[in-house]
Amino acid sequence: MLRTPQALIPYLLALACVSAGGLWHAADQGQGLGRVITSGTPVVGGPFALLDQNGETRTDADFRGRWMLVYFGYANCPDVCPTTLALMAEVLKRLGPRANRIAPIFITLDPARDTPKVLQQYLASFDSRFIGLTGPNSHIAAVAAEYRVYHARRPLPGGGYAIDHSSVICLMGPDGKFAADYDNSQGPDEIADDLKKRL
């Protein structure tokens, strides 16, 4: 008895599922299908020329020979920025004298409100060693792009705005190149231990 084409559909679907499963298994066994190969160091960071909290122009070249801990945020941030800056301050304390080899840098994503004076007052509550950087919107946007930092302005009910942004601390080497990244899931001891191995 001949089967109609419609009657073959369940068998064709079963064959497709078996084939897909075989391909998935081959990829899982590392046989070349679906494998992702990565190598090298991520391209993060780049040149900048911004104003610090004292109104002086600072460039990335100013920090050659020192490690940089770079974090992007804004002074009106209600939670993640102060938490991260407090974490960075704790890391510096745990490093003791070795912290002198590190430049802790906070780059604002809200230059309209974060003037040098605002940054000066804001960062003083965390650690006097912090370097706050601001500048024209176009400069901030360019530096954020170089560091692969997501940021977007979000209107708030009743007026005003917040800035949604990624929260990553970038470690840049004495040569200005990306070395590692940290976040709030790591405690100050873990980050300090990693830095001690590098310094």
C-alpha positions in Angstrom: 0.0 0.0 0.0 1.5 3.4 -1.0 1.7 6.1 1.6 0.5 9.5 0.8 3.0 12.4 1.1 1.1 13.7 4.1 1.6 10.4 5.9 5.4 10.8 5.4 5.6 14.0 7.4 6.0 12.5 10.8 8.9 10.3 9.5 10.6 13.3 7.9 10.3 15.3 11.1 11.8 12.4 13.1 14.7 12.1 10.6 15.3 15.9 10.9 15.4 15.7 14.7 17.9 12.7 14.6 20.1 14.6 12.1 20.0 17.8 14.3 20.9 15.7 17.4 23.8 14.2 15.6 25.1 17.6 14.6 24.7 18.9 18.1 26.6 15.9 19.5 29.4 16.3 17.0 29.8 20.0 18.0 29.7 19.1 21.7 32.5 16.6 21.1 34.6 19.3 19.5 34.5 17.9 16.0 34.6 21.3 14.4 30.9 22.1 14.2 29.8 25.1 16.2 33.2 25.7 17.8 34.2 29.2 18.7 38.0 29.9 18.8 39.2 33.0 20.4 42.8 34.3 20.9 44.6 37.4 21.8 43.6 40.3 24.2 40.3 42.2 23.9 40.7 45.6 22.3 39.7 47.9 25.2 40.8 51.4 25.9 42.4 54.1 23.9 43.7 57.7 24.0 41.8 60.4 25.9 42.2 64.0 26.9 39.7 65.1 29.6 39.5 67.5 32.5 40.2 66.2 36.0 38.5 67.4 39.2 41.0 70.2 39.5 40.2 71.6 36.1 43.5 70.3 34.6 43.7 68.4 31.3 44.7 64.8 31.8 45.6 62.4 29.0 46.1 58.6 29.0 49.8 59.3 28.4 50.0 60.9 31.9 49.5 57.5 33.4 52.2 55.5 31.5 54.3 53.5 33.9 51.3 53.1 36.3 48.4 50.7 36.3 45.0 52.3 35.8 41.7 51.1 37.4 39.2 52.8 35.2 35.5 53.0 36.0 32.7 54.8 34.2 29.6 56.1 36.0 28.1 59.3 37.3 27.7 61.2 40.6 23.9 61.0 40.7 23.9 57.2 40.3 21.8 55.9 43.2 23.5 52.5 43.8 26.0 50.7 41.5 28.4 53.6 41.2 28.9 54.3 44.9 29.1 50.6 45.6 31.8 50.2 43.0 33.8 53.2 44.0 33.6 52.0 47.7 34.9 48.6 46.4 37.8 50.3 44.6 38.7 52.3 47.7 38.8 49.1 49.8 41.0 47.5 47.2 43.5 50.4 47.5 43.5 50.1 51.3 44.3 46.4 51.0 47.2 47.1 48.7 49.0 49.4 51.2 52.0 51.2 49.7 51.6 49.2 46.5 48.5 51.2 45.7 50.8 54.1 44.7 51.5 52.2 41.5 47.8 52.4 40.6 45.8 55.4 39.3 42.1 54.9 40.3 40.1 56.8 37.6 36.4 57.6 37.5 35.1 58.9 34.1 31.7 60.5 34.2 29.0 59.5 31.8 27.1 62.6 32.8 29.3 65.6 31.9 26.4 68.0 31.9 26.0 67.6 35.7 29.4 66.3 36.7 31.6 69.4 36.6 35.1 69.2 38.0 33.8 70.7 41.2 31.0 68.1 41.5 33.5 65.3 40.9 35.9 66.8 43.4 33.3 66.7 46.2 31.9 63.3 45.1 35.1 61.4 45.0 36.5 62.9 48.2 34.0 60.8 50.1 35.6 57.6 48.8 39.3 58.1 48.6 41.5 61.2 48.0 43.5 59.2 45.4 40.6 59.0 42.9 41.0 61.0 39.7 37.7 62.2 38.3 37.5 63.0 34.6 34.9 64.9 32.6 34.7 66.8 29.4 32.5 67.6 26.4 29.8 65.1 25.5 31.6 64.1 22.3 34.8 63.3 24.2 33.1 61.3 26.8 31.2 59.3 24.2 34.4 58.6 22.3 36.2 57.3 25.4 33.2 55.2 26.5 33.2 53.6 23.0 36.9 52.9 23.3 36.3 51.1 26.6 33.3 49.3 25.3 31.0 50.9 27.9 27.3 50.8 27.3 25.4 53.9 28.5 22.0 55.4 27.7 20.1 58.3 29.2 16.7 57.3 30.7 14.0 60.0 31.5 12.6 59.8 35.0 9.0 60.4 36.0 8.5 64.0 37.0 11.5 65.2 35.1 15.2 64.6 35.3 17.1 61.6 34.0 19.2 58.6 35.0 21.9 56.9 33.0 21.8 53.2 32.5 25.3 51.9 32.0 27.5 48.9 32.2 29.5 48.4 35.4 33.0 47.1 34.8 36.3 48.1 36.3 39.0 47.9 33.6 42.6 47.3 34.6 45.0 48.9 32.1 48.6 48.0 32.3 51.6 50.4 32.6 51.8 50.3 28.8 48.2 51.6 28.5 46.9 48.2 27.3 44.0 46.3 28.7 45.0 43.7 31.3 41.9 42.5 33.1 38.4 43.5 34.3 36.6 43.3 37.7 33.1 43.8 38.9 31.0 43.9 42.1 30.6 40.1 42.2 34.3 40.1 43.4 35.2 41.2 46.9 38.1 43.6 47.7 40.3 40.7 48.8 39.9 38.8 45.6 40.7 41.9 43.4 43.6 43.0 45.7 45.1 39.5 45.5 45.0 39.6 41.7 46.5 43.0 41.6 49.3 42.0 44.0 50.4 39.3 41.5 50.5 41.9 38.8 52.2 44.8 40.5 
